[in-house]
Amino acid sequence: MTGRPQHALPPERARLAAALRELRTGTGLSLAALAAKTTFSKSSWERYLNGKTLPPSQAVQELCRLAGEPEGRCLALWELAESEWSGRAAARPTDPPVPTDRADADAGTAAGGRGAVMAILASVCAIAAGGLSVALVLLAGHTGDSRPSAPPSSALAPRCRGATCEGKDPIPMTCGTHPLTLASHRTSTGAHLELRYSAECRAGWARMWSTRIGDRLEIDPADGGTSRPHTAEITDGIAAQSYVYTPMTEARPGATVRACFRPVTGGSRECFDARV
């Protein structure tokens, strides 16, 4: 077995794996039955449930549907795990400070808020009825404070907006928490592509998966914007097995954005676009 022991998993992935195991238990399905009812194999589910591999968001959605659970919060938990898996969770030290109307909290408060968000999300995904209430009670008991906790969304506030998002990664800028999928495309080589958009950040980006090392994806304004295209490339096997994002481009309501895929195999360039 080449995967890391469960206790060594990063907390984001450990919480996601635990939530998925609880959902699977709720379905009463064996791994073989789970594979028969979804588009993923028995061996894939074994890796997903043990945290060895980050599952695609589609796998999370399918498991939520089988368990009769809402998928929104589970996907938010998946986004946190994906940002850790891809290494994009840590903000770059060269990033300029992002303008804000609020004073930044101290590091300890920020870390505590992030932990609270993930604890609530994991509990909601894992518990069928009254999950949010139980999570809040557990969280209050852990902190020893009976006062209402701060809204979890405050810890996920976007760190850029519009032009200040240009060229930045959506995950560390917290623009990928509740994105819209504007359009999807499957290439002739089997890669999956999506155009994503954050209304809060007023920025769009593209992502790809089921790719090969050397594949490239770029995004640019399709209606004559001044921004240059932003490109992402699959550089290793880990990236080829996960989601890879382009940097963001500013996209105001009504604007059109375009994504273009260049396969490493030398196939033709494939483009698709969507209006915000």
C-alpha positions in Angstrom: 0.0 0.0 0.0 1.6 3.2 -1.1 -0.8 5.8 0.3 -0.1 7.6 3.5 -1.6 6.3 6.7 -4.9 7.9 7.5 -3.5 9.8 10.6 -0.9 11.4 8.4 -3.4 12.9 5.9 -3.7 16.7 5.8 -6.8 17.8 7.9 -8.7 19.0 4.8 -8.4 15.6 3.1 -9.0 13.6 6.3 -12.2 15.5 6.9 -13.4 15.0 3.3 -12.5 11.2 3.5 -14.3 10.9 6.8 -17.4 12.7 5.4 -17.4 10.4 2.4 -17.2 7.3 4.5 -20.1 8.4 6.6 -22.2 9.1 3.5 -21.3 5.7 2.1 -22.3 4.0 5.4 -25.6 5.8 5.2 -26.2 4.3 1.8 -25.7 0.8 3.1 -23.8 -0.1 -0.1 -20.7 -2.2 -0.4 -17.9 -0.9 -2.6 -18.9 -3.2 -5.4 -22.5 -2.0 -5.2 -21.4 1.6 -5.0 -19.3 1.1 -8.2 -22.4 -0.4 -9.9 -24.5 2.6 -9.1 -22.0 5.3 -10.0 -19.6 6.1 -12.8 -16.5 5.2 -10.7 -14.9 1.8 -10.1 -14.6 -0.2 -6.9 -10.9 0.5 -6.7 -11.4 4.2 -7.2 -14.0 4.4 -4.3 -11.5 2.5 -2.1 -8.9 5.2 -2.8 -11.4 8.1 -2.3 -12.8 6.8 1.0 -9.4 6.2 2.5 -8.0 9.6 1.4 -5.4 8.1 -0.9 -6.7 10.1 -3.9 -8.8 13.2 -4.2 -12.1 12.3 -5.8 -13.5 14.3 -8.7 -16.4 16.6 -7.6 -18.7 14.4 -9.7 -18.0 11.5 -7.4 -18.9 13.6 -4.3 -22.1 14.6 -6.0 -23.1 11.1 -6.9 -22.4 9.8 -3.4 -24.5 12.7 -1.9 -27.4 11.8 -4.2 -27.2 8.1 -3.2 -27.2 9.1 0.5 -30.0 11.6 0.0 -27.8 14.4 1.3 -27.6 18.0 -0.2 -24.4 18.3 -2.2 -23.7 22.0 -1.7 -21.8 21.9 1.6 -20.0 18.7 0.7 -18.7 20.3 -2.5 -17.5 23.3 -0.4 -15.6 20.8 1.8 -14.2 19.2 -1.4 -13.0 22.6 -2.6 -11.0 23.0 0.6 -9.5 19.6 0.2 -8.7 20.2 -3.5 -6.9 23.4 -2.7 -4.7 21.6 -0.2 -4.1 18.6 -2.6 -3.1 20.9 -5.5 -0.8 23.0 -3.4 -2.7 26.2 -4.3 -4.0 26.8 -0.8 -1.1 28.9 0.4 -1.1 32.4 -0.9 2.1 33.4 -2.7 4.4 35.6 -0.7 4.9 38.0 -3.6 1.1 38.7 -3.9 0.3 42.3 -3.2 -2.1 43.1 -0.4 -5.7 42.9 -1.4 -7.8 46.1 -0.6 -10.5 45.5 1.9 -13.0 47.5 3.9 -12.3 45.5 7.1 -9.2 45.3 9.2 -7.6 41.8 8.9 -8.0 39.6 11.9 -4.9 38.3 13.7 -3.4 35.0 12.5 -4.8 33.1 15.4 -8.3 34.2 14.8 -8.1 33.5 11.1 -6.8 30.0 11.7 -9.5 29.4 14.2 -12.2 30.6 11.8 -10.9 28.4 9.1 -11.0 25.4 11.4 -14.5 26.2 12.4 -15.7 26.4 8.8 -14.2 23.0 8.0 -15.5 21.4 11.1 -19.0 22.6 10.4 -18.8 21.6 6.7 -17.5 18.1 7.6 -20.3 17.6 10.2 -23.0 18.7 7.9 -21.8 16.4 5.1 -21.5 13.4 7.5 -24.7 13.7 9.5 -28.0 13.1 7.8 -30.6 14.9 10.0 -29.9 18.0 12.0 -26.3 18.0 11.0 -25.7 21.7 11.1 -27.2 22.0 14.6 -25.1 19.2 15.9 -22.0 20.7 14.3 -22.6 24.0 16.0 -23.2 22.4 19.4 -20.0 20.4 19.1 -18.1 23.5 18.0 -19.5 25.6 20.9 -18.5 22.8 23.3 -15.0 22.7 21.9 -14.4 26.4 22.4 -16.1 26.5 25.8 -18.0 29.7 24.6 -21.8 29.6 24.6 -22.1 32.8 22.6 -23.1 32.4 18.9 -20.0 31.9 16.7 -19.2 34.3 13.9 -20.9 33.4 10.5 -18.6 30.9 8.8 -18.9 32.8 5.5 -16.7 35.6 7.0 -13.7 33.2 6.9 -14.4 32.6 3.2 -14.7 36.2 2.0 -13.1 36.8 -1.4 -9.6 38.3 -1.3 -9.8 40.1 -4.6 -12.4 41.6 -6.9 -12.5 42.5 -10.6 -9.1 43.8 -11.8 -7.3 42.9 -8.6 -8.1 39.2 -9.4 -6.3 39.4 -12.7 -3.7 36.6 -13.1 -4.3 35.2 -9.6 -5.2 31.6 -8.6 -9.0 31.3 -7.7 -8.4 28.9 -4.7 -6.1 31.0 -2.5 -8.1 34.1 -3.4 -11.2 32.3 -2.1 -13.0 32.8 -5.4 -13.5 29.0 -5.9 -15.7 28.4 -2.9 -19.1 28.9 -4.6 -18.4 29.2 -8.3 -20.8 28.9 -11.2 -20.0 26.6 -14.1 -20.7 28.7 -17.2 -19.9 26.0 -19.8 -18.4 22.5 -20.1 -16.6 20.8 -22.9 -15.0 17.4 -23.5 -12.1 17.3 -25.9 -11.3 14.8 -28.6 -8.5 13.5 -26.4 -10.9 12.8 -23.5 -10.0 15.8 -21.3 -12.8 17.5 -19.4 -12.9 21.3 -19.4 -15.1 23.9 -17.5 -15.4 27.6 -17.6 -15.9 28.8 -14.0 -17.1 32.2 -12.6 -17.3 33.9 -9.3 -19.9 36.6 -8.9 -18.3 37.8 -5.7 -14.9 38.1 -7.3 -16.2 39.2 -10.7 -13.6 37.0 -12.3 -13.6 33.8 -14.4 -11.2 31.0 -14.9 -11.0 27.6 -16.6 -10.1 24.1 -15.2 -9.2 20.8 -16.7 -9.0 17.1 -15.6 -8.5 13.7 -17.2 -5.5 15.2 -18.9 -2.0 14.2 -20.0 1.4 15.6 -19.0 2.0 18.5 -21.4 -1.6 19.5 -22.1 -2.3 23.2 -21.9 -5.4 25.3 -21.2 -5.7 29.1 -21.5 -8.5 31.6 -20.8 -9.0 35.1 -22.2 -11.7 37.6 -22.7 -13.5 36.7 -25.9 -14.9 40.2 -26.6 -11.8 42.3 -27.1 -10.7 42.8 -23.5 -7.2 44.2 -22.8 -6.1 41.3 -20.6 -3.6 38.8 -21.9 -4.5 35.1 -21.9 -3.7 33.1 -18.8 -2.4 29.6 -19.2 -2.2 26.4 -17.1 -0.1 23.4 -18.0 -0.1 19.8 -16.8 3.5 19.3 -15.5 3.4 15.9 -13.8 1.4 12.8 -13.1 -0.2 14.2 -9.9 -1.5 17.2 -11.8 -2.8 14.9 -14.6 -4.9 13.0 -12.0 -6.4 16.1 -10.4 -8.1 19.4 -11.3 -5.7 22.1 -12.7 -6.9 25.7 -12.9 -5.9 28.6 -15.0 -5.3 32.0 -13.3 -8.3 34.3 -13.3 -9.3 37.0 -15.7 -11.7 39.9 -14.9 -15.2 39.2 -16.2 -17.9 41.7 -15.6 -21.6 40.8 -16.0 -22.4 40.5 -19.7 -18.8 39.8 -20.7 -17.8 36.7 -22.7 -14.8 34.5 -21.7 -13.2 31.8 -23.8 -11.1 28.8 -23.0 -8.8 27.0 -25.4 -7.2 23.6 -25.0 -4.0 22.5 -26.6 -3.3 18.8 -26.3 0.2 17.5 -26.0 -0.5 14.8 -28.6 -0.4 17.5 -31.3 -4.2 17.5 -32.0 -6.0 20.5 -33.0 -6.7 23.4 -30.7 -10.2 23.3 -29.2 -12.0 26.4 -27.9 -15.4 27.1 -26.3 -16.8 30.2 -24.7 -19.6 31.5 -22.4 -21.3 34.7 -21.5 -21.2 35.8 -17.8 
